[in-house]
């Protein structure tokens, strides 16, 4: 039963990873870039929410109503001022641009807030620690259940938006070939800006739950980026339901590693990530060889 509890907790941890990785997966699916500033932007959102709660006296839930549109505007500006220009230089330039942006954001946050850790847990009352006991050995936190529900709603809603709405299909078409959609009157730059705004809105939700479930500081973005990237690779780039599955796999792997030994918590997740990455590279090479054989 103790091992079963580790699996259950791994699912909840994986749901959090999927929520953090959702923005990264969506942005890659639309613009084909890996945003290396993703973790820093999630932390930026967490600081915005903390300031609204601490200084303005808003509850974290009301703070989200203010922060989501504000961070969406930041995403729009990010696309217009940074990503749009860097995308013209090929695949490497956006990586360098977002890497530099991450360094700038981390150090600006450090200069403004210092190295002290912060958390929204004191502002959400019993939700931060209350739980339900399913059996003598299995308990589930109310916050963990909420995170799982939000992850399913966000990922499912975004998948439905992309597949069932006209705007969603426009975004998908632009992702496939921005030059072709321009021939039918679609402004690819505007679509990219909208997609980045949506991604930043989702990053804000992830930042809220980061701040609620644990502490954070100006340099917490690196760890969030690593977990998000591993989640996306395990689940498959651009696949939103795959992102949820990848997060759950990563969370379960880490919890099983911790069950074996506390030192294996991170190592187990990294090993699963490396195993999936090697398998994907090997399968890609195998498919490429098959195509060459058929072409010959």
Secondary structure, DSSP 8 states (H G I E B T S, - for coil): -HHHHHHHHHHHHHHHHHHHHHHHHHHHHHH----TTHHHHHHHHHHHHHHHHHTS---HHHHHHHHHHHHHHHHHHHIIIIIHHHHTT-HHHHHHHHHHHHHHHHHHHHHHH-S--B-SGGGSGGGGT-EEESSSS-EEEHHHHHHHHHHHHHHHHHHHHHHHSHHHHHHHHHHH-HHHHHTTT--HHHHHHHHHHHHHHHHHHHHHHHHHHS-B-TT-HHHHHHHHHHHHHHH-TT-HHHHHHHHHHHHHHHHHHHHH-TTHHHHHHHHHHHHHHHHHHHHHHHHHHHHHHHH-
